Amino acid sequence: MTTFDDRERAFEAKFARDEEMLFRVVARRNKLLGQWAARLMKLTPEETDAYSKAVVQAEFEEAHDEDVIRKLLGDLTGAGVEMDDATVRKAVADQTVEARRQLIEAQS
C-alpha cells in the first residue's frame, strides 16, 4: 500500500503545483494586459500601474477571462481607442504565452 500512497501524494503535489502555476500565469497575464491597454490609452506611468492592478483585480471579482475581456474592451472603447473583441482575445492569448514564458524563465 505504500507505493499507492506515494503515488497519490505525488499526484496531489503535482496538482497543487499546477494550480499555483496557473494562478500565477493568470495574474501575470492580467498585469501584462493592463500594461498593454494602458499603452494604447496613452496613460502615464502612475496611471498604468494603477490600471494594471485594476485589471488583475477584475479577475478576482469573478474568476473568468470574460470579465477581464469585458473590462479591457469597455475601457479601451471608452477611452476612444478603436478596439474589437477579436483583438482583445488575441492579446489575452499572446500575453498568456508571455506570462508563462516569464514565469518559467524566472524559475530557471
C-alpha positions, 0 to 999 in steps of 0.5 A, spaced: 500 500 500 505 504 500 507 505 493 499 507 492 500 512 497 506 515 494 503 515 488 497 519 490 501 524 494 505 525 488 499 526 484 496 531 489 503 535 489 503 535 482 496 538 482 497 543 487 503 545 483 499 546 477 494 550 480 499 555 483 502 555 476 496 557 473 494 562 478 500 565 477 500 565 469 493 568 470 495 574 474 501 575 470 497 575 464 492 580 467 498 585 469 501 584 462 494 586 459 493 592 463 500 594 461 498 593 454 491 597 454 494 602 458 499 603 452 494 604 447 490 609 452 496 613 452 496 613 460 502 615 464 506 611 468 502 612 475 496 611 471 498 604 468 500 601 474 494 603 477 490 600 471 494 594 471 492 592 478 485 594 476 485 589 471 488 583 475 483 585 480 477 584 475 479 577 475 478 576 482 471 579 482 469 573 478 474 568 476 473 568 468 477 571 462 470 574 460 470 579 465 477 581 464 475 581 456 469 585 458 473 590 462 479 591 457 474 592 451 469 597 455 475 601 457 479 601 451 472 603 447 471 608 452 477 611 452 476 612 444 481 607 442 478 603 436 478 596 439 474 589 437 473 583 441 477 579 436 483 583 438 482 583 445 482 575 445 488 575 441 492 579 446 489 575 452 492 569 448 499 572 446 500 575 453 498 568 456 504 565 452 508 571 455 506 570 462 508 563 462 514 564 458 516 569 464 514 565 469 518 559 467 524 563 465 524 566 472 524 559 475 530 557 471 
